[in-house]
Amino acid sequence: MSTAKAVTATTAPRLLGAADVLRAMPMASAVEALRRALRGGLDPESDPPRTVVPVAYGQLLLMPAHQRRYAGVKIATVAPANPAAGRPRIQGQYLLLDAPTLTPLALLDGGALTTVRTAAVSALAADHLAEPGAGHLVLFGTGPQARGHLDALRAVRPLDRVTVVGRTPGRTAEFIEAARRDTGLDDTGLDIGPGEPADVAGADLVACCTTARAPLFDGALLPPHATVIAVGSHEPDAREVDPATVRRSTVVVESRAAAVREAGDLIPELADGSIGRDSLVPLADLVNGTVAVDGRRPRLFKSVGMAWEDLVVASAVHEAISEGDGK
C-alpha cells in the first residue's frame, strides 16, 4: 500500500459500485497489490477472526482489518437460497477508513470486491505453485467466483484449455458461452468446453469454486504436477476436496490460525493427525521465498478468505481512482 497524505477534513466517503471496482482493479493489478503487501511485511496471522452470525435465511459476516495506512471492515451476507430467486448468494459493502484518523474514505461494493480479491489471492498462490507451462485448467463451478478465477489464472499462466464442470449441462453451457462472448476467448485460441470430475486426471490446474459441501473429485486421480485451488468454503463442516487430495499434497494456506478455525477441507485431517498444523505452508512464506515446494507431489492451496485481502484490494482500488482524479 502506498503512502498518501493524511486526511485533514471530514468528507463523505466515495461511493464505488461494482463497475468502479472492476474497472479500477484489473486482475493482474490485484495480484500484484497482494504480492507487494506480503513482501512488505503484512502478517496474515495477525488478522482478526471473522465474525459469523447465523440468521434465519443465511449468515451475516463481519470482517475488520487494519494496517499502517488504512483500516476497513466488510459487512457481507450469505443467502444460499438467493441464486434460485435470481439474486447473488453473497452481497455486502466494504467501508474503507483512513487509519490515523479513522475517517471514512470509500464505500465499495462488497460482492465485486470479494470476487476480485478471492480470485487474485488464488492467482498469487498459483503463480508460486503451478508449473510454469500449466495449460489445462479444470474449473469446477459456474458462478461469479468461477468466472473470476478463469480471468485470474489466465493472468498468471499460459492456459490453452479450460474444462468446465458444472452442476447442470444448461448452466455449464451458459457459462462457457458468456466467457467466450465477454472475453473473446475464441480469438485467443483458448479451448473451453464442458467436462467431468474425472478430467482432473489430465489437469495442470484445478480450481474449485462451488458451494459444494462434499468433495468434487477423486484426489487419487490428480497427476503429481497438478495444483489445486479450493476457495468454496470457510466452514469447518464443508469440504470441496477429499482426504486423498489433502494427504497427497503440499498444503498452502492464507494463515495457519484461519485454516485451523475454518478450513473444512483440512480440519478432519488435522484432527486425526494425518497432517500436522506445522506442515501447513503459509502463503506469505511462499511469496517471500522462505519455503521450497516439492514438485514431485500435487500442491493444494486452501483459501477461506481473509479480511487483510479485502483491505489490500480495497485500498488499491481507492488509490487507483484517487490518482486518476488527480487527488
Secondary structure, 3 states (H helix, E strand, C coil): CCCCCCCCCCCCCEEECHHHHHHHCCHHHHHHHHHHHHHCCCCHHHCCCCEEEEECCEEEEEEEEECCCEEEEEEEEECCCHHHHCCCCEEEEEEEEECCCCEEEEEEEHHHHHHHHHHHHHHHHHHHHCCCCCCEEEEECCCHHHHHHHHHHHHHCCCCEEEEECCCHHHHHHHHHHHHHHHCHHHHCCEEEECCHHHHHHCCEEEECCCCCCCCCCHHHCCCCCEEEECCCCCCCCCCCCHHHHHHCEEEECCHHHHHHHCCCCHHHHHHCCCCHHHCEEHHHHHCCCCCCCCCCCEEEECCCCHHHHHHHHHHHHHHHHHHCCC
